[in-house]
Amino acid sequence: MSQIAARVAPERWQCYTLHEGHKGPLVADITCVRMIAVRERLPGPDAWRVLRRDVLTGEINSFRSNAPADMAPVRLAGLTAARWPVAQCIEEAKAALHGNPYAARSWRGWYHPVTLILIAHLFLVTVQQAFQAQAPALTVPQARWLWQVVLPKPCSTSPPP
């Protein structure tokens, strides 16, 4: 990546504050280049190559995006910092909804339970936000308890054995 970054004209780099982290702001120089992806050694779809250079260390990271050609560079820059919040959301959702004790051995084996956990987490956070005025200290575990109390329990139509 450093070879590609060296070929980018200095005026094409722009400095962005990507987000405020617990260690302070993440500041990086970003450049976005339109490219053609390669699929099985053949030209593929148009894509973005986003290069992010850390202003303190000079470390360069590369990201590929299938965003539309008219996507604003500031938006592409922000997306380069989205991985950590998404990972945090997944970890919080798995912890709150007891989604940790499974081992995935395939994409489908990971994708299905994580998708359901994230949908449930979205519901819980929405409940938390909706009740914030009446219960400002409502936590995700409390919202989960509320969900369990409010939703009807499944009933079986078959007689017990």
C-alpha positions as CSV (number, residue, x, y, z in Angstrom):
1,M,0.0,0.0,0.0
2,S,2.8,2.4,0.7
3,Q,3.8,2.2,-3.0
4,I,0.3,3.2,-4.1
5,A,0.2,6.0,-1.5
6,A,3.6,7.3,-2.7
7,R,2.2,7.8,-6.2
8,V,-0.7,9.9,-4.9
9,A,-0.1,13.6,-5.4
10,P,0.3,15.4,-2.0
11,E,-2.6,17.8,-2.7
12,R,-5.0,14.8,-3.1
13,W,-4.7,13.9,0.6
14,Q,-7.1,15.6,3.0
15,C,-7.0,15.6,6.8
16,Y,-10.1,14.4,8.6
17,T,-11.0,13.9,12.3
18,L,-12.8,10.6,11.9
19,H,-14.2,10.1,15.4
20,E,-13.5,10.7,19.1
21,G,-12.2,7.6,20.7
22,H,-11.4,6.8,24.3
23,K,-7.7,7.6,23.5
24,G,-8.6,10.9,21.9
25,P,-9.6,11.9,18.3
26,L,-8.6,9.7,15.4
27,V,-7.1,12.0,12.9
28,A,-6.0,10.8,9.5
29,D,-5.1,11.9,6.0
30,I,-7.4,10.4,3.4
31,T,-7.4,10.0,-0.3
32,C,-10.1,8.3,-2.4
33,V,-9.3,6.9,-5.8
34,R,-11.8,5.4,-8.2
35,M,-10.7,2.0,-9.5
36,I,-11.9,-1.1,-11.3
37,A,-12.0,-4.2,-9.2
38,V,-10.5,-7.4,-10.5
39,R,-12.6,-10.6,-10.5
40,E,-10.9,-13.8,-11.5
41,R,-8.2,-11.8,-13.4
42,L,-10.9,-10.0,-15.4
43,P,-12.2,-6.4,-15.0
44,G,-15.0,-6.3,-12.4
45,P,-17.2,-3.5,-11.0
46,D,-16.1,0.0,-10.4
47,A,-15.1,0.6,-6.8
48,W,-13.3,3.1,-4.5
49,R,-9.9,2.5,-3.0
50,V,-9.7,4.6,0.1
51,L,-6.2,5.1,1.6
52,R,-6.0,6.3,5.2
53,R,-2.6,7.5,6.6
54,D,-2.3,8.0,10.3
55,V,-1.0,11.5,10.9
56,L,1.0,10.5,14.0
57,T,2.6,7.2,12.9
58,G,2.3,7.4,9.1
59,E,0.8,3.9,9.0
60,I,-1.3,3.4,5.9
61,N,-4.5,1.4,5.7
62,S,-6.4,0.6,2.6
63,F,-10.1,0.1,2.2
64,R,-12.2,-0.9,-0.8
65,S,-15.8,0.2,-1.2
66,N,-18.5,-0.4,-3.7
67,A,-20.1,2.9,-2.9
68,P,-21.5,4.9,-5.8
69,A,-19.2,7.1,-7.8
70,D,-20.8,10.3,-6.5
71,M,-20.2,9.4,-2.8
72,A,-18.6,12.3,-1.0
73,P,-15.0,11.8,0.2
74,V,-15.9,12.9,3.7
75,R,-18.4,10.1,3.9
76,L,-15.9,7.5,2.6
77,A,-13.4,8.8,5.2
78,G,-15.9,8.4,8.0
79,L,-16.7,4.8,6.9
80,T,-13.0,3.8,7.3
81,A,-13.5,4.3,11.1
82,A,-16.8,2.4,11.3
83,R,-15.3,-1.0,12.0
84,W,-14.6,-0.5,15.7
85,P,-18.2,0.8,16.6
86,V,-19.7,-2.1,14.7
87,A,-17.5,-4.6,16.5
88,Q,-18.4,-2.9,19.9
89,C,-22.2,-3.1,19.0
90,I,-21.9,-6.8,18.2
91,E,-20.0,-7.5,21.4
92,E,-22.5,-5.6,23.5
93,A,-25.4,-7.3,21.8
94,K,-23.9,-10.8,22.3
95,A,-23.3,-10.0,26.0
96,A,-26.7,-8.6,26.6
97,L,-28.5,-11.3,24.7
98,H,-26.4,-14.3,25.7
99,G,-25.1,-14.8,22.2
100,N,-21.5,-15.5,23.2
101,P,-21.5,-19.3,23.8
102,Y,-21.5,-20.5,20.2
103,A,-18.7,-21.4,17.8
104,A,-19.3,-20.7,14.1
105,R,-17.6,-22.9,11.5
106,S,-19.1,-21.2,8.4
107,W,-20.3,-17.9,7.2
108,R,-23.9,-19.0,7.5
109,G,-23.2,-20.4,11.0
110,W,-22.0,-16.9,12.0
111,Y,-24.3,-14.7,10.0
112,H,-27.7,-16.1,11.0
113,P,-27.3,-15.9,14.8
114,V,-25.4,-12.6,14.7
115,T,-28.1,-11.0,12.5
116,L,-30.8,-12.2,14.9
117,I,-28.9,-10.9,17.9
118,L,-28.4,-7.5,16.2
119,I,-32.1,-7.2,15.4
120,A,-33.0,-8.0,19.0
121,H,-30.4,-5.5,20.2
122,L,-31.8,-2.9,18.0
123,F,-35.2,-3.5,19.5
124,L,-33.8,-3.3,23.0
125,V,-32.0,-0.1,22.4
126,T,-35.1,1.4,20.8
127,V,-37.1,0.4,23.9
128,Q,-34.4,1.9,26.0
129,Q,-34.6,5.2,24.0
130,A,-38.4,5.3,24.0
131,F,-38.6,4.9,27.8
132,Q,-35.8,7.3,28.5
133,A,-38.0,10.1,29.8
134,Q,-40.0,7.8,32.2
135,A,-37.0,5.7,33.1
136,P,-33.7,7.5,32.4
137,A,-31.6,4.7,33.9
138,L,-33.1,1.9,31.9
139,T,-30.2,-0.3,30.8
140,V,-30.1,-2.9,28.0
141,P,-30.4,-5.8,30.4
142,Q,-33.5,-4.1,32.0
143,A,-35.0,-3.6,28.6
144,R,-34.4,-7.3,27.9
145,W,-36.2,-8.2,31.1
146,L,-39.1,-5.8,30.1
147,W,-39.2,-7.5,26.7
148,Q,-39.5,-11.0,28.3
149,V,-42.3,-9.8,30.6
150,V,-44.3,-8.0,28.0
151,L,-44.1,-10.5,25.1
152,P,-46.5,-13.5,25.4
153,K,-45.0,-16.8,26.2
154,P,-45.2,-19.4,23.5
155,C,-47.9,-22.0,24.2
156,S,-48.0,-25.6,23.1
157,T,-51.2,-26.9,21.6
158,S,-50.2,-30.5,22.0
159,P,-51.0,-32.3,25.3
160,P,-48.2,-33.0,27.7
161,P,-46.6,-36.4,27.5
